[in-house]
Amino acid sequence: MEARSRNRGDNVNMTFVDKVSVSGATVVEATATDGSVRKVLQVADPNALTQIVGHAKYRSGSTVVLRGHARLHPSLVPSLFRGTASANERQHRMEALAGYVHTLYGGLCPCQAAGGAPSCVPNWPCQGRSGAEKTGLLKGTHMVAIEPLLQHYGVKTRWIDVVDNVWVALWFGCHELQTKGRYGHHARRNPETAASPWAYVTLIDVGQQAATAADVLGAEL
């Protein structure tokens, strides 16, 4: 288990991992996928796991979410930007995704269609609803909802999937996505044959939250 914090300007490894004292959890060193060494909490007891998560949420004062991994990653990078360090390539990927979002939406979003600044690229916060038929989306789907929907169908996006339930996060840490052609499914990892016998859960302190376009739309419905 790894903890990442944006709260109070703390050093993560000193303020959380080193200072948590729970029976059934021990501070150890683990090697991340980039070869760096990280301090993590090795948890051997389910009760210890729930205590640690509860302690993190209590300390936060804002919101703590969780993400399960089959491997220990050095950072949380959205799938759209993985495998590239080039600013031009990142921009190209965002523009390609924007084009796909517009295709599903049924055309340009309102701000572009009206000749205004293309504020929807790369953020597309427009509140317009999809009105086109046969685009693969339900009629009336909000522009702002398309990208997170694509995330759940395996499309590489700028989103990171997180959950607020430790057992759901642990499930994802104990399974891995297997693909064959255009199809994919999650399969349980075998500790005896997997590259790493460990499952990781990252606790993420996201700080104080502000309203998003999706929140505003939800309040209006």
N, C-alpha and C positions, 0 to 999 in steps of 0.2 A: 504494500500500500504506500502510495506516494501522496504528499500533500503539496498543493501549490496555492499561494496566497497573494492577494493584492491588498490585504487589509493591514492598516497601521504601519506600513512600511517595514514589516518584520522580515528577517531572514528566515525563509521557510524551514530549512533544516534545523535551525537552532530553536525556533519558537514552537514548532509543532512536533516534528518527528523525534527530536532529542528529549523533549520535555513531557511527552505523553508517557504516563506510567500506568499500564494496564496489564494485569496478569494474563498471560497467554499471547503477549505481543513483545517482540524483541527488535531492537534497532540493528540492522545488518546493512552491508554494502551489496549493491547489485549493479551489474553492467548493463547500460542502455544499448540500444541498437547502433548508436554511433561510436561505441567504445568507451564513453565516459562512465565514471563510477558515481552512483547516486546512493544516498542513504534512504532506506525504506524501512517500513515496519513489517516484519515478518509475523503474520498472524496465524496462530494455530488453533484458535478457539472461536466459534461463531459468536459467543457472547462478547468476546473481546472486540470483534469486528464491529458489532452494533454500538458498543461503548465508545470506540474511537470515532465513529461517524457522528454520534451524538455529541461528543466533546467538541469536534470540529465545528459543528453547527452552532453550538452554544457560544464558542469563542468568536465566531465570525461577526455576529451583529448584523449580517446582511443575508446573503444566500450562498449556500454550499451545494454544488451539484457533483455528480459522480460519473466516471467513465471507466468502463472495463476494457482491459487490453490483454491480448495474448502475449505481448512483448512489452518491455519497458522502453518507451520512447523518450528522447531528450526534450521534446517540445510538442505542443499541440498545434499541428499545422493542418488546416482544412485540406481535404483531398484534392481540391482544384490546384493547390499550389505545391503539392508534394513532388519531389523529384526535379525541381527547378530552382535556380538561384538568380535567374535572369529577369530583370524588370520588364523587358520587352516580351518575354515569354509569358510572364504573369498577366500582362495587359492583353496579350493575344488570347489567352485562355478566358479571361473575363469577357472580352468582346464576343468570343464564340458562344459562351454561355448565355450572354445577353441576347444574341441572335436566336438561340434556341427558345429562350423564354418568350420572346416576342412572337415566334412562330406558334407556340402553344397558346399564347394569348389571343392570337388571331390578327396580329398587326402591331403597329407601333402603339406605344402607350400614349395617353392623352397629352402629356407634356411635349412629346416629340411631334405628334400629329398636329398640334396647334402651332408648331413652329417655334416653340420656346426652347430654352436650354435643355440639353439631354441629361437632366438630373437623374434619370433612371439608369444611366450607364455610368459606373457599374452598380449603382445602388438600387435603381428602380423602386423608389418608395411610393410610386403612384397608387392612388386609391381606386383606380378604375376597375371595373369588373369585366371579365371575359364574356364577350357576347357572341363569339363565333361558334359555329357548329362544327362537329367532327374534328376537333383539335386534340382530342384525348383528355380534355378537362371538362368537368361539369360546367354548364353554362352559369355564369355569375361568379366564377372563381376570381378572387381578388388577385391582381398582379403581384402584390407583395407576398402572397402565399405560394406562388408557383415554385420558386427556388427551393424552399424547405420541403415541398412535396417531392420534388425531383430527387432530393437527398435520399429519400426512403425507397427509391427505385434504382439505386446504384449509380446515379449520375454524379459525377464529381462536381462539387459545389464549394462555396465559401463557408459552409456551415459545419459545425462540429456537433455530433449527436451526444447528448448527455441525458442522464436520468436523475431522479431524486430518491430512488430506492436502491439500497446497497445490494440487495439480492439480484435485482435485474442487472446491475452493473457487473456483479460477479458472474452471472450467467454468460454475459458477453466475453468476459475474461476467460471462461472455461470452454468457449466455442470459437470456431473460426469460420470465416466465409470461404466456401469452396465454389468455384465457378467451372462451368463446362459450356463453352460456346457462349450463348446469350443468356444462359440460365445459371442461377446460383442458389445455394442454400447454406445454412449454418449447420456445422457438424461438431459434435463433442470432441474435444482434443484428447488424445491419449497421452498421458504423462510419460509413458515408456518410450514412445516414438516421436513425440513432439520435440522441436528444436529447443524449447525451454519447458521444463515441467511446472513452471510457476504461472499463476494467473495474477494480474495486477489490477488494482483499483486505484484510480487517481481521484483525489478529492480536490475540487477546484472552487476557490473562493472568488466569486464573480464580482464582488463589491456591490455598492448600491446600484439599483437598477433604475433606468429611466424609461418612460413610456415610449413604445415603438409605434410605427404605423399600424402594425398588426393589432396592438393593444387598443389603439384608437378605433380601428374598424370594428373590433369585437365589442367595444362599448356602444357603438352606434347600432349594432344589429338588434 
